Amino acid sequence: MEDIFDKNEALLKIRTNFENEGDFGFMKTEELDAALKKLIEIDHAYMLDLGDDPYDEDVIYDRLYAAANEVLPQYKTYLMRLVEDYMDFMEQYLVDAGIIEWE
């Protein structure tokens, strides 16, 4: 499968959504960016590996949550929400960019 999205553009859009939401304002921008870059890398690789197979949110959630724990162990209490929000924001980015569409 070909490359499906621009990781830098995704980072900017997703970070903006986090900033607008305001729930993670206690994190330094560098911390949030480090986590988001890691999540985007894992998610991107998963999407490329899928080919035409369906995206399994349970499988990727577990991978993303484990990665978030590696990058931000000091925020363990907040990481489930961070990953859930990330997944929502990534989905919105993909829809807005015309990469995916819902029937």
N, C-alpha and C positions, 0 to 999 in steps of 0.2 A: 504494500500500500504506500502511496506517496505521502510526503509530508503534508499534514492536514491543517496546520495553523502556525502563526508566528508567535513564538514563545514570549518575545518581548512585548508584543501588543497585548497578549493575554495577561501578562503580568501587570501591565499598566491598568488595564480595564478591571481586573480582579482586585488589585490594590485599591483602586478608586472606589469600588463597591464596598470594600471593608472600611475605608475611611469615611464614606458617606453613612454607613450603618452605625459607626461609632462605638460598637461593642468591644472592640479590641484596641481602643485608644491608649490603653495602659502599656502596650507594647511599643518598643522603639521601632522606627521604620525599618532599620537594618534587620531586626529580628523577624519582623513580619515578612520582609522581602526574602530573607534566607529560607524561611519556611515555604513561602509561596513558590519560589524557584524550585525547591526540591519536589513539592507536590506537582507542579506543572511538568517537571521532567518525568516523574513516575507515570502520571496520567497520560502524557504524550506517548511514551514508550508503550504503554498498555494499548492505547488506541491504534497505534501503528501495527502492533502484533495481532490485533483482532482480525484484521482483514475485513471480511464480510460477516463475521460472527457478531452476535449482539453484545452490547456493552453491559456487563454485569456489575451493577452498583455495589452489591455486597462484596464481591471480590476486590474491587478497586478501593472501596472504603477501608477494608482491612489493611491494604498496602499503604494507603495514604496516612492512616492513623498511626501505623508503626513508624513511618518516616517522620511524621510530625513529632512523635515522642523522641526520636533521635535528635532532631534539630532544636526543639524547644522543651526539654524535659522540665525546666523550671515552671512551665505553665500547664502541667499535666491536667489540672482540673478543668481547663478551658479547651482542651484539644479536640474533644468530640464535637463540640460546637464549631470550632474553627474548621474542621474537615467538612462538616455538613454545609457550612456556609460556602466554603471553597467550591464544593461540588455544585451547589446552586449557582454560584457566580460563574463558574466555568461553563455550565450548561447555557446560561444566558449569553455569555460571550460567544459560544459556538452558534447559537441561534441568530444573534445580532450580526455575526460575520457571515451568515448564510452557509455555514459549514454543515449544519444539521437543520432539519425542519421537522415539525410534528404534523402528523396527518390529522 
